[in-house]
Structure formats: structure tokens, C-alpha cells
Amino acid sequence: MSFHATHLNVRPVRAFSDNYIWLIESPKLPAQVVAVDPGEAEPVLVELRRRNLKLSAILLTHHHPDHIGGVPELLRLGQVPVIGPDDRRITYKTRTVGEAELCELPDLGLAFKTLKVPGHTVSHIAFWGHGALFCGDTLFSAGCGRMFEGTPEQMNASLNRLRDLPPDTEVFCGHEYTAANLRFALTVEPANGAALEYQDSVSRIRAAGNPSLPSTLSLEIKVNPFLRCDIPSVRAAAENRAGKALPEPSEVFAVLRAWKDQFR
């Protein structure tokens, strides 16, 4: 199956204070959906009832409770495939997927390639297919996840892998962090015109109560400093912050991530 064959209809379901659970509508059976990272069951149950939808599968990107906590309650609706990374902390998977595996749900008309993207956690994966990327907490719009388990080298390499996907790929990440991330991005690159335009757009979207997501990789490559560690202006900002030369992009990334961790 082509990874670009079908444009997906994806519904955002808000959970906790800033999480998104994504419901992917089956191209073949529109009343059936796949839930991505259901950290909380109740918002999903409400959406299923409201739209008369059936949950047919669950995809998990990593083990954090705000991404998997709702799975046991959702399985009370009926047993469905639960697909996720090789991590013993996720106990209710029916299938484990690793690097470059084809994750097919043929009855639903869906197929995703799984990518290992360690950094936020060591076992983090992403699902890419149909022109869409479900990347959990590895890549955010204008930002990236904290490194709870991985190294800067791992996280930088993971982000570069995602950056190399087709530029028209839609990015469905796990949190609504875009406005805050743009404040940091514009601290790193104050003259980045694309980021300034995006900030204005996001301000209007959020003021209307709408999600800033999905983004696209082509936009992220222009505005996201963590995908721009080889760009001279980003390197210069990181070197100024560190007070030393940073010859490798992974060193630039490490300084940016530590900077962002302290940014308010």
C-alpha cells in the first residue's frame, strides 16, 4: 500500500490540559476509527458516542501515562489491536513494532511505516503513512520533546529522520505547545519571518479555540529551531548561549534543548 495513497480524516480529541488524542477515520469504513495515544479514556468515549463511531484499533508511540493511560478502559468496549513499541512498561499490546516495520490494518484501509525515534524515551516510535506523521512527543510544532531517557545525539538523529520525510507530510503531535514553542523559536531566531508569520496565525487560531495542529514538515523546517541545528543563524545563537564554538549539529541541539528547558 502506498504511504501517500489516501488523505486521512483525523479528529483531535483534547485530553488533560494540553494533550491531543488523534482519531484516524478508516478510509474504507468511515464509522470506524483508530485512536493514537489515548492517555485518557473518557474524552474518547464521549467522541465515539457523539459521532456514533466504533473504535477498531489503538496505536501507541511511547509508554508515558498521558499517552497510554486510557487504554484499559477503552478495551472494555471490546478487544481491538493495540500496537506499540518494544517496551515492557506497556503491558496490554497485542503487537509490538520496531524500526521500518509495516503496520497494516487492511480491513480499515490503513498502513503505516513505524520509525524508531529515541530521545524523549528510549523506545519511542512514530507512525508514518498516507501523508501523515503521528510522532507523539518527539517532534512538536516549533519544538521537540524533553529528553527523559535519551541523549542529545539520539534526539537530534531522530528529529533529522523525521525532517527527511516528504515536506508535505502532516504532523500530528501529542501536545498543544505551539504558541509557547514559537516564543522560544523567536528568541533563537528573532528575524525568522516564517516564524513571525506563523506566530500571528497561531495566535488567531488559538484565540478562536481551535487546535494549532496539524502542522506540516515543510513549515517546521522553516520555523522549528530543533530542525535547524545546521542553519548558521541557529548555530550562532546556540554558540552565543554556550559561549563556545559548536562544530556539530548535535552540540547545537544539546545547547538549544538545555536552553529551552530553562526558558519561561
N, C-alpha and C positions, 0 to 999 in steps of 0.2 A: 504494500500500500504506500502510495506517495505521502510524504510528510506535509505536502502542500496542497493535497487534493481537495480538501474540504475546509471552508471557513467555518470556524466554530462559533456557536452561540454560547456565551459564557455569562452566567449571572453571578454578581457579587452578593455574598451574604455576610453581613457585618457581625462580628463576634467580639466579646470583651470590649476594650476601649478603642482598639485600632486594628484588630485582625480582620483579614478577609478570608472567608472560606469560598472557594470557587466551585460553582455547579456547572459542569460541562453538559450541555444538552446533546443527546445522541443524534447524529445526522440521519440515522435510519429509523429511530424510534423516538420521536421528539418528546414524548411524555416521560422518557427515562433519562436519568442524569447520573453523572459521576461526580462525587464530592472530592475536592482536593483539600487536604489538611483540615479536617473538621475538628478543631480544638474544642468546640462546644456543640452539643447536640441540639439544644432547643431552637436556636435560630434556623438550623437546617430543617428541623421538623416543622416549624412554622411555615417555611417557604414551600416545603413539599405539600403540606395541606392546602395552603393558599392557592397554589397553582395546579393542584391535582397531579403531582409528579411522583414518580417512583424512583427510589434510589437503587441503582444497579451495580455500582462499584465504588471503591474508595481508593484514592491514590495518596500516599504519604511521602513527604520529602525528607523529614527528619524526626527525631524522637521527642522533641520538646513538647511538654504537656499542652501548650496553647495551639499545637498543631495536630495532636492525636487524641486529646482528652475526651472528645465526644464519640469516639469510635464504638466503645462497648454499648452505649445506649442506642446508637444508630443500628447496631446489629440486632437489636431486639425487634426491629421491623422485619427481619429476615436475613438469612445468611447471604452475603454477597462477596465477591472477590475483594480482598484488602491487600493492596500491592505497595511495597515499600522497600527501603534499603536493608542491607545486611547489618542488623543491629539488634542484639538480644534485648534491648530496652523496649522494643516494640514487640509485644507478645502475641498479638492477635492477627498477624499477617497470614494470608493464605498463599502468598507468593513473594519471594524475595528477588529483587532485580539488582543488577550491578551495571558495570560500565558497558555502554554501547549495546545493551540488550534491546530487543524489540518487545515492547509491552503492547500486546494486541488484545482488543476487546471486540472480536469480529461481529458478534451479534449486535453491537451498538454502532458499528461502522467507525471505530476509533482505533488508532495505533500511535504509539509514542515511542521515541527512542529515549532511553534513560542514560543520563550522563552523571558520572561521579564528580561532585563539586565540593570537596572537603574544604574546611576553613571555619565556617560557623560551628559545625560539628564535624567530626572526622568521617562520619558515614553519610553525610548529606548527599542527596541526589536531586536532579532536576528531570522533568519530563518535557520533551520537545516533540511536537508534531502538529500537522495541519496549520503551520504558520504561527503556532502559539508556544510559549515557553512558560511553564509553571515551575518557578525557581525558589519557592519557599522563602528562606531568609538569607540566601546567598547574595542575590542582586536585588536592590531596591531601586525605585526611580530616584535618580540623582544621588544614590548612596549604595551602601552594601551592609551586610550584617556584621555584628561584632564577632570576634574570634574567641569563642568559648572553649574550643578544643583544638583547633588547628593552628598553623603557623602563618606568618605573613606570606611566606613563599607559596604555601598551599593555596591560600585565599587568592593571591594575585594570579596564580596559574588558573584557578577555577574561573575567575572573572574573565580572564583572557579567552578561555574556552567559550564562554557564553558570548563574548564580544565577537567571536569569529562566526557565529551563526548568521544566517541571512539577515540583512539590515531591516527588512520589512517584518521581521518576527515581532509579534505582540508579546509584551512582557507582563505576566500576571504574577506579582509577588505577594508576600504574605501579610504586609502591613501598610497602613496609610501613614507613611512617613515623609511624603514628597515635599511638603512645604518646609519642614524643618531641615531636610536634606539640602534643599536649594539654598537656604540661608548659609549653610556651611560651604556649599559649592561656590557660591559667590564671594565668600571670604577667601577661598583659594584662588579664584579667577574673577575678580571684580569686573573685568571688562568683557566677560564672555556674553556676547549679545544673545546667543541662543538660550542661555540660562536665564538671562533677564526677561526675555520674551516668555519663556516657559513659566517663570515665577508669576508673571502677570496673569497668564492663562490659568494656572493652578489656583491662584487667589480667587478668581471669579468662579471657578468650578466648585471649590470648597465652600465659598460663601453661599452658593446655591444648594449646598448639602449633598453634592454628588461626589462619587469617587474620582480621584485623580488618575486612576488606573483603568485599563491597561496603558502602559507606555509602549514605545517601540524601541528596538535596539538602535535604529538609526538616530533617534533622538537622544538616547542615553549616551551614545558615543560622542555626541556634541556637548552634553551638559554634565555628565557624571564624572567627577574627578577621579574616581576609583577605576574607571575605564580609560583614563587619560594619563596614566603614570609615565608614558613615554613622550608626552607633549611638553615642549620646552617651558611654557608658562606654568604648568603644574609642577614640573621638576623644580623650577626656580622658587616657587612658593614653598615647597617642601624643604628645599635646601636652606632657605631663609629661616624657616621654622627650626630646623635641626642645627643650624649654624655650622654646617659642613657640607662637602660635596657628596652627592648621592648618585654614583655612576650607574646603578642598576635600577630598573623599574620596580623591582620587588622592594628595594630600600625606600624608594619614593612612597610606595604603597604603605609600608610599615609606619612611616612618619605620618602620613595622612590619616591612617586608621587610629593611631595613638592621639593625634590632634583632635579627631572627631570624637573620640571617647571622652574628651575633656571639654568639648565645645558646648556652650549654652546660648 
